[in-house]
Amino acid sequence: MNFEVVAEHQMLRDSVRAFMDSVLPEKTIREYDRARKIPKSIWPLLAAQGWLGITVPESYGGAGGDFMHSVILCEELSSRFPSLGTDWLLTSMTARLLQEAGTKEQKEHYLPRLVKGEFLMGFGMSEPSGGTDVLGLKTHATLSQGQWHVHGQKLYTSLADDADAILVLCKTEPETLGKKARALSLVLTDRHQAGVTVRRLDLMGMRAACTCEVFFDDALAPQSALVGERGRGWYHLLASLDEERILCAAMYVGITRAALEQAVQYAKDRQAFGRSIGEFQAVQHPLAEVATELEQITLLTHKAAWLLSQGRDCAREAAMAKLAATETALRATDKCMRILGGYGLVEESPMERLFRDARLGPFSPISNEMVKNFLGERMGLPKSY
Ligand SMILES: Cc1cc2nc3c(=O)[nH]c(=O)nc-3n(C[C@H](O)[C@H](O)[C@H](O)COP(=O)(O)OP(=O)(O)OC[C@H]3O[C@@H](n4cnc5c(N)ncnc54)[C@H](O)[C@@H]3O)c2cc1C
């Protein structure tokens, strides 16, 4: 076992921190959070650092980094601005889907633009009827005279309003013998057209992630906009699930770490009864608990990332990391917020935002109940849903 920090990874951490200090200081993040918007101008700035295509091959303009680079980047962005971490994760996953399932023409056309921040893509899977029971989705697309006609509604599509296109998971095939999974395909649908209406949602957490409701009313996409094989959309997604879960875990490692750092600093600075509150055992203990849990989720997340980068089966560890990190972030933001007393609720404190943003983790991108169902099955127990 080797727990030594790789110099290259540390350099990446340092450069993300320096970037955030100069381009996205806390005051600016707060403004964006209040405005519920990340300006589109931020994406080319991230791209200039090589962070939009950090694992995209250099032949497509990416940085060609390894998966651990993605994990570190996600941790660092999310520790300062979780909404940005959410949208970055999304751009990373859509780039991955194009890379894995796209045609040569699609990759050559879209990946270099994605990597430069010139083309933003949302991903529409969840619907009003539910995000957990994905195979029950209703949005459908039919092919007629060389064009897809998309009809339906997506809910909670992040980035949708700012996106140039939305990768829509929809029914394109009849369900054969109850095989719902074989009825779905991925269709890249232009967001700016008469058939697409987007409505921003006002959420309590991840307010700047631009999460929207999207209506498709005979939205058009050329036949060539099919990403991957017809009727294999669900399977293309399955292939990227472990990566998504590990990056999601990294987000909540970042949030937990940020909450702890703020609470420790506050415990040192804040005075009561003639001494710093950090001298009280009742203040030290929750901090010690969060620090211990942070170490646990960091190790689990990095182990899952290491397994993935070695090409090994990491489905179990990826699911555990997602479960543990998101539940830990909930507890950690709660405990750390208490240490700040009233200041924890003041909007100018990052803690207030971290607390709200951490609420997303237990149910997105997959609910922790479903993660536990999956882990039950991995232990040889019967499928429970
Ligand atoms: C800020 C934000 C950003 C998002 N971004 C995107 C995005 O970009 N693209 C996208 O497609 N989606 C996105 N989502 C949607 C997200 O993935 C869903 O919210 C999530 O999948 C859960 O779906 P749901 O909210 O419909 O809950 P439901 O599926 O209705 O589930 C409700 C509850 O029932 C439980 N449940 C359901 N079935 C079972 C079962 N069999 N066993 C045990 N428990 C069960 C769930 O665990 C959950 O607690 C986003 C959501 C938010 C809030």
The ligand as an SDF file (V2000), in Angstrom:
LIG
                    3D

 53 58  0  0  0  0  0  0  0  0999 V2000
  -30.0460   20.0130   -7.9270 C   0  0  0  0  0  0  0  0  0  0  0  0
  -30.4270   18.7980   -8.7260 C   0  0  0  0  0  0  0  0  0  0  0  0
  -29.7400   18.5460   -9.9080 C   0  0  0  0  0  0  0  0  0  0  0  0
  -30.0970   17.4310  -10.6910 C   0  0  0  0  0  0  0  0  0  0  0  0
  -29.5050   17.2680  -11.9190 N   0  0  0  0  0  0  0  0  0  0  0  0
  -29.9660   16.3040  -12.7500 C   0  0  0  0  0  0  0  0  0  0  0  0
  -29.5330   16.2300  -14.1140 C   0  0  0  0  0  0  0  0  0  0  0  0
  -28.7200   17.0400  -14.5770 O   0  0  0  0  0  0  0  0  0  0  0  0
  -30.0600   15.2640  -14.9200 N   0  0  0  0  0  0  0  0  0  0  0  0
  -30.9760   14.3610  -14.4570 C   0  0  0  0  0  0  0  0  0  0  0  0
  -31.4060   13.5060  -15.2370 O   0  0  0  0  0  0  0  0  0  0  0  0
  -31.4180   14.4010  -13.1730 N   0  0  0  0  0  0  0  0  0  0  0  0
  -30.9380   15.3480  -12.3220 C   0  0  0  0  0  0  0  0  0  0  0  0
  -31.4180   15.4340  -11.0260 N   0  0  0  0  0  0  0  0  0  0  0  0
  -32.4410   14.4770  -10.5850 C   0  0  0  0  0  0  0  0  0  0  0  0
  -31.9350   13.4820   -9.5640 C   0  0  0  0  0  0  0  0  0  0  0  0
  -31.0540   12.5780  -10.1720 O   0  0  0  0  0  0  0  0  0  0  0  0
  -33.1940   12.8190   -8.9710 C   0  0  0  0  0  0  0  0  0  0  0  0
  -33.7340   13.7540   -8.0670 O   0  0  0  0  0  0  0  0  0  0  0  0
  -32.9040   11.5070   -8.3070 C   0  0  0  0  0  0  0  0  0  0  0  0
  -32.5900   10.5340   -9.2550 O   0  0  0  0  0  0  0  0  0  0  0  0
  -34.1240   11.0160   -7.4830 C   0  0  0  0  0  0  0  0  0  0  0  0
  -35.2830   11.0420   -8.2510 O   0  0  0  0  0  0  0  0  0  0  0  0
  -36.6260   11.7500   -7.6900 P   0  0  0  0  0  0  0  0  0  0  0  0
  -36.2390   13.0640   -7.1390 O   0  0  0  0  0  0  0  0  0  0  0  0
  -37.6220   11.7120   -8.7690 O   0  0  0  0  0  0  0  0  0  0  0  0
  -37.0870   10.8560   -6.4910 O   0  0  0  0  0  0  0  0  0  0  0  0
  -37.9850    9.5260   -6.5790 P   0  0  0  0  0  0  0  0  0  0  0  0
  -37.4390    8.6400   -7.6410 O   0  0  0  0  0  0  0  0  0  0  0  0
  -39.3990    9.9170   -6.6670 O   0  0  0  0  0  0  0  0  0  0  0  0
  -37.6980    8.8780   -5.1740 O   0  0  0  0  0  0  0  0  0  0  0  0
  -38.2630    9.4230   -3.9720 C   0  0  0  0  0  0  0  0  0  0  0  0
  -37.8190    8.5910   -2.7880 C   0  0  0  0  0  0  0  0  0  0  0  0
  -38.2580    7.2270   -2.9470 O   0  0  0  0  0  0  0  0  0  0  0  0
  -37.1860    6.3470   -2.7330 C   0  0  0  0  0  0  0  0  0  0  0  0
  -37.3080    5.1510   -3.5700 N   0  0  0  0  0  0  0  0  0  0  0  0
  -37.8080    5.0550   -4.8210 C   0  0  0  0  0  0  0  0  0  0  0  0
  -37.7530    3.7820   -5.2460 N   0  0  0  0  0  0  0  0  0  0  0  0
  -37.2000    3.0500   -4.2560 C   0  0  0  0  0  0  0  0  0  0  0  0
  -36.8810    1.6650   -4.0820 C   0  0  0  0  0  0  0  0  0  0  0  0
  -37.0990    0.7620   -5.0380 N   0  0  0  0  0  0  0  0  0  0  0  0
  -36.2960    1.2790   -2.9320 N   0  0  0  0  0  0  0  0  0  0  0  0
  -36.0630    2.1780   -1.9520 C   0  0  0  0  0  0  0  0  0  0  0  0
  -36.3540    3.4880   -2.0400 N   0  0  0  0  0  0  0  0  0  0  0  0
  -36.9180    3.9200   -3.1830 C   0  0  0  0  0  0  0  0  0  0  0  0
  -35.9420    7.1440   -3.1480 C   0  0  0  0  0  0  0  0  0  0  0  0
  -34.7930    6.6080   -2.5570 O   0  0  0  0  0  0  0  0  0  0  0  0
  -36.2880    8.5310   -2.6420 C   0  0  0  0  0  0  0  0  0  0  0  0
  -35.9560    8.6420   -1.2830 O   0  0  0  0  0  0  0  0  0  0  0  0
  -31.0930   16.5320  -10.2360 C   0  0  0  0  0  0  0  0  0  0  0  0
  -31.7600   16.7840   -9.0230 C   0  0  0  0  0  0  0  0  0  0  0  0
  -31.4640   17.9110   -8.2940 C   0  0  0  0  0  0  0  0  0  0  0  0
  -32.2610   18.1830   -7.0430 C   0  0  0  0  0  0  0  0  0  0  0  0
  1  2  1  0
  2  3  1  0
  2 52  2  0
  3  4  2  0
  4  5  1  0
  4 50  1  0
  5  6  2  0
  6  7  1  0
  6 13  1  0
  7  8  2  0
  7  9  1  0
  9 10  1  0
 10 11  2  0
 10 12  1  0
 12 13  2  0
 13 14  1  0
 14 15  1  0
 14 50  1  0
 15 16  1  0
 16 17  1  0
 16 18  1  0
 18 19  1  0
 18 20  1  0
 20 21  1  0
 20 22  1  0
 22 23  1  0
 23 24  1  0
 24 25  2  0
 24 26  1  0
 24 27  1  0
 27 28  1  0
 28 29  2  0
 28 30  1  0
 28 31  1  0
 31 32  1  0
 32 33  1  0
 33 34  1  0
 33 48  1  0
 34 35  1  0
 35 36  1  0
 35 46  1  0
 36 37  1  0
 36 45  1  0
 37 38  2  0
 38 39  1  0
 39 40  1  0
 39 45  2  0
 40 41  1  0
 40 42  2  0
 42 43  1  0
 43 44  2  0
 44 45  1  0
 46 47  1  0
 46 48  1  0
 48 49  1  0
 50 51  2  0
 51 52  1  0
 52 53  1  0
M  END
$$$$
